[in-house]
Amino acid sequence: MAARLAYLLDHERVESAVVDAVRYRKQLGQGGADAAADAASVAGMAGKLRLAQSV
């Protein structure tokens, strides 16, 4: 049971990183946000990618 839960949590981390990567790409491609907002999005994405990479 614990192994299944760990698997599901790992899957969720990777899925979240992929979905957010697509969403952030669309946001950054549209422009209009200030540099601070873009930097915050990139920093958040970097954190998600680090978590997904550890899986």
FENTAPE-V197577 format. One record per residue. N is the residue number from 0. PSI is psi in whole degrees, 0 to 359 (NA if undefined). NEAR is the number of other C-alpha atoms within 8 Angstrom. D_CENTER is the distance of its C-alpha to the mean C-alpha in whole Angstrom. Layout:
n={N	N}
psi={PSI	PSI}
near={NEAR	NEAR}
d_center={D_CENTER	D_CENTER}
//
This chain:
n={0	1	2	3	4	5	6	7	8	9	10	11	12	13	14	15	16	17	18	19	20	21	22	23	24	25	26	27	28	29	30	31	32	33	34	35	36	37	38	39	40	41	42	43	44	45	46	47	48	49	50	51	52	53	54}
psi={315	323	322	319	317	318	314	320	320	316	318	321	314	315	318	319	319	312	316	326	318	315	315	323	317	316	314	327	331	335	192	335	155	169	324	320	319	317	321	319	316	318	318	319	322	319	317	320	322	316	317	325	329	348	NA}
near={4	5	6	7	8	8	8	8	8	10	8	8	11	13	8	9	12	8	8	9	9	8	8	11	8	8	8	9	6	6	6	4	7	6	6	6	8	10	8	8	9	9	8	8	12	8	8	11	10	8	10	11	7	5	6}
d_center={27	24	23	22	20	19	18	16	14	13	13	11	8	8	8	5	3	6	7	4	6	9	9	9	11	13	13	14	16	18	19	21	19	20	19	18	15	14	14	12	9	9	10	7	5	7	7	4	6	9	9	8	11	13	13}
//
